[in-house]
Amino acid sequence: MNPVLARAATWLVAALIGFVYGVACVIGQAASWGVLPVGLIVASVGLIALLVAVRTLTGERASALAAGLGALIATVVFSGRGPGGSIVVPAAAEGEITTGIIWTIAVPLVAALVVAWPSASALRMKN
């Protein structure tokens, strides 16, 4: 297989996996157990694990970026009003911070951190 085609297919699959996980997280992030935002914690830890796994398995930052962008697109698409008028992530009251707002900020932040994190092989070569 053509190496360029193989990389593009890897990025596409990573973006699709990120999108599917992003949809699950947008729906699940609002779950709470009393005052503990269990859904947000599980979604955040899971997203970190997914992006680290994609980066580790592929050995490149671009695949982790594609998965992060997939999750971000899912978050943006499913946070708005649906065609039937339903809202998955309701808007916060004035001055209130909800798990939906935190999740919307956390997705690009986590993706940027995982993509920008130094590679372990580069750190070994320095020492």
N, C-alpha and C positions, 0 to 999 in steps of 0.2 A: 504494500500500500504506500502511496505517496506520503512522505513525512509531513508535508504541509496539510494535506487532507486529514491525516491522523490527528494532528494537533488541533485543527478546527473541530473535528468530531469530539475530541476530548473536552474542549471548551464548551461545545454545545450540550454535551451530556452533563457536565458540571453545572451549567446554568439551569438545565432542566431539573436536576436534583435539588439545587438551591431554591428554585421556584416552588417545587412540591413541598419542601420542608418549610419554606416561608409561608405557604398557605396554611399548613398545619399550625405553625407558630402564631400567626395572626389570629386564628380562631382560639387557640389554647392559652394565649398570654393573659387573658382576663381572668382565668381561674384563680381562686384564692381559697385559702383555708383560714378562716377568721380574718385577721389582719395581715397574714403572711401571703404574699403574692406568689404562690407556688407555680402557677402557669408561666409567669414572667421568668422566674428562676430556672425552671426546666427548659424553657425555650431558649434562654440566653446560653446556658451551659451546653445545650444540644447544638446550637449554632456554632459556638466556638469549637466543639468537638468535630462537627461536620467540616468546617473550613480547614482546621488543622489536619484532619484525615485526608481531605482532597489535596492539600498542598504536599503532605508527606508522601502520599501514594503516587502522585504525578511528578513530584520533584520540581514543580514550577509554580511561580506566584500567579501567573495568568489564569490557571485553572481555579485557584482559590478565589481570585477576583471574579471570575465568571460565576462561581457558585454564590458568592456574596451579592453580585448584581442580580442574580435570579431571585434570591431571597428579598432583596430590596424592591424589585419590581412587584413581587407578590404582595409585599407589605403595602406599597402605594396603591396597587390596583384594588386590593380587598379592604382597604381602610376607608374607601369612599362609599357613597350611596350606590347600591346595586340597581339593576334595571327594574326590579320590582319594588324599589323604594326601601329595601331593607338595608340596615347599617350593621356591619360586623363590629367595627370599632367606633363606639359613639363618641361624639365630640365632648371634650371636658367643659365643665362649667367655668366661668370666668375666674382666672387665678388658680384653678385646680390642676394638679398634675396627676394623670391617670397612668395605668400600666400601658395603655395604648400609646400615649405620648412617649413614655420611656422606651417602649419597644421600637417605635419609629426612629428614635435617636440611636438606640443601641445597635441596630442592624448595620448601618454604614460605619459606625465607630468600630465595632468588632471586626468587620470585614477589612477595614483599613489597618487595624492592628495586626491581624493575622498575615495580611499581604506584606506589610512593611517590616515584620519581625525578621531579624537577621537569620540567615540560613545556617544551620548547624555545621554544614560542611565548610562554609566560609569562615566560621569561627574556629574550627579545627585547623584550618590552613594557616591562620594567623599565629597560632601557638606553636 
